[in-house]
Amino acid sequence: MSAESSGASYAAAGVDIEAGDRAVDLMKEWVKKATRPEVVGGLGGFAGLFDASALKRYERPLLASATDGVGTKVDIARKMGVYDSIGHDLVGMVVDDLVVCGAEPLFMTDYICVGKVYPERVAAIVKGIAEGCVLAGCALVGGETAEHPGLLGADEFDVAGAGTGVVEADRVLGADRIRTGDAVIAMASSGLHSNGYSLVRHVLFDRAGMALDREVPEFGRTLGEELLEPTKIYSLDCLALTRTTDVHAFSHITGGGLANNLARVIPDGLHATVDRGTWTPGAVFDLVGSAGAVAREELEKTLNMGVGMIAVVPQESVRAALTTLADRGVDAWVSGEIVDRGDRAEAVTLTGDYAS
């Protein structure tokens, strides 16, 4: 055996460059769909290019940035062999953080880490990310796929992404705009979204011993299909609200639940009361609670409980806000109001019981 044939190689170490190249070829058609007029060039460069001259129309443009992942929901996707839906989750987690301050999402990049590159699998993940970007009105300008043999199993992977948006300085939304008497408008989630899956997996699989292919009558589909329901992307809906109403603030309901996330935009001296009786959480939340004997307080600080986004608007804007959201197919309702805090320590209180 020659020294050349017996020597170490990247392939022998577990990295398949050819498979990576094929994955890039397969994903190109999807990335092309997730674009904007400001994107310069195409896939394949070392960096994505975005024409910033488009920002000249702003008096004082502020760039907003956000990054996130999908968390342990990727394990459900891996076991189900369904890889495109988590791309929607990734985009939703990033762009809906951007839009909270009123920023229009401009572009995203992604990072996919795998134990072994299966080109079709990687392309499916990117397909979902690209589709999510289209729903969010932003471009997918680049990304990275990394193969980590020895650190991840051949079927294991993780995804992350970063996004950039822009907002006019004098139109930044947040706590400083909120006033006593403002209405709290809730927008329905599409399910669990992409948070709390460590609890969900522990309860449903480890404690209750459920299988992903179990048919659940309350869902009208299998448990796995319900758990993979993509995160609803609200960015264009929220931007539409900023054009048609006087929005004071948004709150993206992610890890930590409704109260903790809404508290992040409530100013000192004010308080948000939210009435649970204004909505009914979906069946998946009941299942997690009952299967694991999870206390309501624990569920509420972990899961979104059926609300994915909050808008805080003045009372005179409520009708216009609800009309705008209804016209866009978003299930929304008035769930509470802003009052003086008084001697209360917390910024948000959930009252009553959920509607049955």
Stockholm file with secondary structure:
# STOCKHOLM 1.0

chainA/1-356         MSAESSGASYAAAGVDIEAGDRAVDLMKEWVKKATRPEVVGGLGGFAGLFDASALKRYERPLLASATDGVGTKVDIARKMGVYDSIGHDLVGMVVDDLVVCGAEPLFMTDYICVGKVYPERVAAIVKGIAEGCVLAGCALVGGETAEHPGLLGADEFDVAGAGTGVVEADRVLGADRIRTGDAVIAMASSGLHSNGYSLVRHVLFDRAGMALDREVPEFGRTLGEELLEPTKIYSLDCLALTRTTDVHAFSHITGGGLANNLARVIPDGLHATVDRGTWTPGAVFDLVGSAGAVAREELEKTLNMGVGMIAVVPQESVRAALTTLADRGVDAWVSGEIVDRGDRAEAVTLTGDYAS
#=GR chainA/1-356 SS CCHHHHSCCTTTTTCCHHHHHHHHHHHHHHHHHSCCTTEESCTTSSSCEECGGGGGGSSSEEEEEEEEECTTHHHHHHHHTCCSHHHHHHHHHHHHHHGGGTCEEEEEEEEEEESSCCHHHHHHHHHHHHHHHHHHTCEEEEEEEEECBTTBCTTCEEEEEEEEEEEEGGGCCSGGGCCTTCEEEEEECSSSTTSCHHHHHIIIIIITCCCTTCEETTTTEEHHHHHTCCCCCCHHHHHHHHHHSCCCEEEECCTTHHHHHHHTTCCTTEEEEEEGGGCCCCHHHHHHHHHTTCCHHHHHTTSCTTEEEEEEECGGGHHHHHHHHHHTTCCEEEEEEEEECTTCSSSEEEESCCCC
#=GC SS_cons         CCHHHHSCCTTTTTCCHHHHHHHHHHHHHHHHHSCCTTEESCTTSSSCEECGGGGGGSSSEEEEEEEEECTTHHHHHHHHTCCSHHHHHHHHHHHHHHGGGTCEEEEEEEEEEESSCCHHHHHHHHHHHHHHHHHHTCEEEEEEEEECBTTBCTTCEEEEEEEEEEEEGGGCCSGGGCCTTCEEEEEECSSSTTSCHHHHHIIIIIITCCCTTCEETTTTEEHHHHHTCCCCCCHHHHHHHHHHSCCCEEEECCTTHHHHHHHTTCCTTEEEEEEGGGCCCCHHHHHHHHHTTCCHHHHHTTSCTTEEEEEEECGGGHHHHHHHHHHTTCCEEEEEEEEECTTCSSSEEEESCCCC
//
